[in-house]
Amino acid sequence: MRQLRGQERVITANRQTSWAFADAFAAEDEALHWARDRARDAGLRSVSPGTGAALRLLAATTDAKAVAEIGTGTGVSGLYLLHGMRPDGVLTTVDPEPERQQFAREAFRAAGYAANRARFIPGRALDVLPRLADGGYDLVFCDGDRLESLDCLAESLRLLRPGGLVCFEGVFADGRTVDSAAQPAEVLRLRELLRAVRESQELMATLLPVGDGLLCAVRRG
């Protein structure tokens, strides 16, 4: 890698500072802080405030009534999605660890959401998603096993209505996605995902530089 000159170093530092400011721009309430604390205790990585705010905005922009989430965690991303959804919207959230979903239930309740606003389904994503309704969702958020990314993309396309959104979190993989060094299988799969989404005739895509990278795509009508 070539050595950065003075002006380039300033630009790079300013950009990193700006990204950090943008990521911290969203204010978080007590329920979100509580869910983050539970995730930290469990050694889980939650979406950043910037990623959460982007998801909230996307859910609001699509006037989302039905959202599917792959990877409940302790409820951080689910809270952001619920904040953006319609008041009568239902979040269907899938996770292989039921105890994590219990934390999410508590977080949603603390944020004032009625129990019928979220449907919790324990299990592996690729076991659960085929049971969900074709074209029944406005937004699908994927934050699960990266090795299953391409399969989750295929399921998401089936689940989404025309004009619906699919989003994948963590596609930068801490910078490894663009690193030329040898990478593990999960990073190679993310590269395949990015290529598939970019080249798809069914999707209109963009890559948002929030958190660890948020890949978003609209299913064309």
Secondary structure as UniProt FT lines:
FT   HELIX           6..23
FT   HELIX           30..41
FT   TURN            42..43
FT   HELIX           49..61
FT   TURN            62..63
FT   STRAND          66..70
FT   TURN            73..74
FT   HELIX           76..84
FT   TURN            87..88
FT   STRAND          90..95
FT   HELIX           98..110
FT   TURN            111..112
FT   HELIX           115..117
FT   STRAND          118..122
FT   HELIX           125..128
FT   HELIX           129..131
FT   TURN            134..135
FT   STRAND          137..142
FT   HELIX           146..148
FT   HELIX           149..159
FT   STRAND          160..169
FT   TURN            171..172
FT   HELIX           173..178
FT   HELIX           185..199
FT   STRAND          203..208
FT   TURN            211..212
FT   STRAND          214..219
//
